[in-house]
């Protein structure tokens, strides 16, 4: 079986209200990788149900993520966009890998502890086992690279450990490549507009904590104007942001949207007040995001088109994953 050399796999959960953090931390980077990699971009609907989802909302949210991929510039003709549940190899491989992964590995996963909270006994088994399914997502395509945020690095390390243990356990040499992380961009971790110490999240009760990909130009500008700041001018050096989380967040967002660095932003705006910086950031955000939100609205008005693209993508994904799964079954000894 031919080994891929530059294959990217990644996914976004369809949990509703895609926001600026999803765009800057993931989707925008997906677009850039099209020029240099063979890309598979998944709507990970099976991961979404590790926490209960309203079925109608899950359907709508799946289409929303697919629309965001396409609106942001991912070409479904040259790369692959699909939803996870359409490709059974994800679930089948996850079971086999469940028998490779050790319980101690999962017990060290900090994200389960964070998401399950104090009442872990009531969390779903799926939420606990999430990292194994994530490993299966990646390894089903023998992906070589995975764009990840800082909070997903631990799960990718588990995917690498799983691949290595499978190869060793079954004498399969390097059948599964050890996927490498791709951590990209100035704002891989976008924080709340109301509290710079917390990650931007759809679950925050304040709508002003996040810019969503369904916001229009006026809403984007208003949320930036109302973003929490401090009374001091912007510093002229990056060190000056160390104890100023809200200022650091807005500067990082500007840097990411303008494809520059924090240092370059401070070179332009250092010493200036937020009353001058915020309008510039608002104009930039509207310029970059409004075309995407407008195209998403257009695409979502035609759900049959989105469903058709997901099905075509799934067919192409199955053509890659099914032979990998067949070979894994042979390696394991299944008849």
TAPEGI-V988343 format. One record per backbone hydrogen bond with DSSP energy under -1.0 kcal/mol. CO is the residue of the C=O (numbers start at 1). NH is the residue of the N-H. E is the energy in kcal/mol with one decimal. If there is no record, write none. Layout:
# TAPEGI-V988343
CO;NH;E  CO;NH;E
This chain:
# TAPEGI-V988343
6;38;-2.4  7;144;-2.0  7;145;-2.2  8;40;-2.3  10;42;-2.7  12;44;-1.4  13;15;-1.6  18;213;-3.0  19;23;-1.9  20;24;-3.2  21;25;-2.4  22;26;-1.2  22;27;-2.1  23;28;-3.2  26;30;-1.9  27;31;-1.6  28;32;-1.4  29;33;-1.6  31;34;-1.3  32;35;-1.1  33;36;-1.2  33;37;-2.1  38;8;-3.1  39;80;-2.1  40;10;-1.8  41;82;-1.7  42;12;-1.8  43;45;-2.2  43;84;-2.1  44;48;-1.5  45;49;-1.1  47;50;-1.8  48;51;-1.4  54;58;-2.7  55;59;-2.0  56;60;-2.1  57;61;-3.1  58;62;-2.2  59;63;-1.8  60;64;-1.9  61;65;-2.2  62;66;-2.1  63;67;-2.8  64;68;-2.3  65;69;-2.5  66;70;-2.1  67;71;-3.1  68;72;-2.3  69;74;-2.4  75;79;-2.1  80;41;-3.4  82;43;-2.4  83;86;-1.9  84;87;-2.0  87;90;-1.6  88;92;-2.3  89;93;-2.5  90;94;-1.8  91;95;-1.6  92;96;-1.6  93;97;-2.7  94;98;-1.9  97;100;-1.7  97;101;-2.9  102;106;-1.4  103;107;-2.4  106;109;-1.7  109;113;-1.1  110;114;-2.1  111;115;-2.7  112;116;-3.0  113;117;-1.4  118;120;-1.3  119;122;-1.4  120;123;-1.5  124;128;-1.4  125;129;-2.6  129;132;-1.7  129;133;-1.4  130;134;-2.3  131;135;-2.0  132;136;-2.3  133;137;-2.5  134;138;-1.8  135;139;-3.0  136;140;-2.3  138;141;-1.0  138;143;-2.1  139;142;-1.2  144;180;-2.9  145;9;-1.7  146;182;-2.4  149;152;-1.8  150;153;-1.0  152;156;-2.0  153;157;-2.2  154;158;-1.7  155;159;-1.9  156;160;-2.2  157;161;-2.5  158;162;-2.7  159;163;-2.4  160;164;-2.4  161;165;-2.6  162;166;-2.6  163;167;-2.4  164;168;-2.4  165;169;-3.5  166;170;-2.2  167;172;-2.4  172;175;-1.7  180;146;-2.6  182;148;-1.4  190;200;-2.7  193;228;-2.8  195;198;-2.0  198;192;-3.3  206;209;-1.6  207;210;-1.0  209;193;-2.5  211;20;-2.6  212;215;-1.5  216;220;-2.4  217;221;-2.3  218;222;-2.4  219;223;-2.2  220;224;-1.7  221;225;-2.3  222;226;-1.9  234;271;-3.6  237;240;-1.5  238;241;-2.1  239;242;-1.6  241;244;-2.0  244;248;-2.7  245;249;-2.2  246;250;-2.1  247;251;-2.3  248;252;-2.5  249;253;-2.3  250;254;-2.3  251;255;-2.6  252;256;-2.4  253;257;-2.7  254;258;-2.0  255;260;-2.5  261;265;-2.1  262;266;-2.4  263;267;-1.7  264;268;-1.4  265;269;-2.7  266;270;-2.5  269;272;-2.4  272;234;-2.9  273;276;-1.5  273;277;-1.9  274;278;-2.9  277;281;-2.4  278;282;-3.0  279;283;-2.5  280;284;-2.0  281;285;-2.9  282;286;-2.5  283;287;-2.3  284;288;-2.2  285;289;-3.0  286;290;-2.0  289;293;-2.7  290;294;-2.4  291;295;-2.0  292;296;-2.6  293;297;-2.0  294;298;-1.8  295;299;-2.7  296;300;-2.8  299;302;-2.0  302;306;-1.4  303;307;-2.8  304;308;-2.1  305;309;-2.2  306;310;-2.4  307;311;-2.1  308;312;-2.3  309;313;-2.4  310;314;-2.4  311;315;-2.1  312;316;-1.7  313;317;-2.4  314;318;-2.9  315;319;-1.3  317;320;-1.0  317;321;-2.8  318;322;-2.5  321;325;-2.7  322;326;-2.5  323;327;-2.1  324;328;-2.4  325;329;-2.4  326;330;-1.7  327;331;-2.5  328;332;-2.6  329;333;-1.7  329;334;-2.4
